[in-house]
Amino acid sequence: MFSLLLFFIITIQYIQSKKPIRTYVVKRENKLVGKQLSGYTVYDSNEKNILYRLKASSTDIDTMILTNYPAKNMIANIEGEWVEKVFNDTFTIYDKKSNKYIDGTITIDSNSWLANYLIFWNSKHLNTKRSSVGISTSVFSTYQKELLAEFRYRYRTRWFSTVVKYQLKIYSDYVSDAIYFLLVAIEDHRYQLYT
């Protein structure tokens, strides 16, 4: 028990000491109703400029498309099932270095009671660790154990409506930022539907 507590203290200190290289704000655009999927807008850290948009839909499969803004070029898309209890997702992200789209997968870590994710893209393995209270999620490289990004849930109520936002901090260029945008949207959808 003591070693587990010590591990969490060291992890928290490590996360707090690391400085992000980029910060985004991801805002949910509409309230989730039933199994309806929400769209998201990705802003710079000051929430002044729109950088990306995520459009989502759900028919036989759940789908999201990430476009850059204002050009509206497709940067990534994801298909699968994440709204239902089943979780099976594949995605494609444009890689600037190779100038091509690269496929990847997201699965749920069956050994984790917090429904953390395992991600594989461009020969790289990542995993998430969600806080026990569910307001923040950290993303690590699976083998190097390096903190790559973290996102934190925040909301505010204004005129009887709730604005849901996530602050996303990127600490490394290990993978495309698009992976983190997709993770924020999936986590938000699943959190809203199953809590």
C-alpha positions, 0 to 999 in steps of 0.5 A: 500500500505504501509503495502504491502511494509513493508511486502516485506521489512521484508520478504527480510530482513528475507531471507537475514539473514537466513543461508543455510544448503546446497547449490546446483547449478542446470544447464540446460543441453540443450537448449529448442526447441519448446515443448522439455524438458531439462535435468538438472544436480545438482552440489555441491555449488562449481560446482565440483561434480555432485550429481544428474541428472534430465532426462525429456521427453514429449509425452502424459504426461511430465515426469522427473526422478531424479537419484543420481550420480554416483550410478544412483538410482532413487530418484524421478519421476514426471508425469503430464502436466506442459509444456502446459497451463494445470498444473496437476502433481503428483510425487513420492520421496524416503524417507530415514526415512521411507525407501519407496517412498511417493507420492505427488502433485504440483498444481498452486495457482489460487489466485496468478498472478505469477503462484506460486505452492502448494505442498503436500508431506508426510503430509506436505504442501508447497507453493512458492512465486516468485519474481515479476521480476521472477529471484528468487523463495522462498519455504515456509511451508504453515502453519508455514510460515517458509522459507525452500528454495530459488532458483535464476536464473542466466546465463552467455553467453560464445562463443555465447551460454547461460549457464543457472544455478540456485543457490538453497539454502536449509534452512531446512530438512523439506522435501526431497531436491528432491522436490526443484530440481523438482520445479527448473526444472518445473519453468525453463521449464514453464518460457522458454516456456511462456516468 
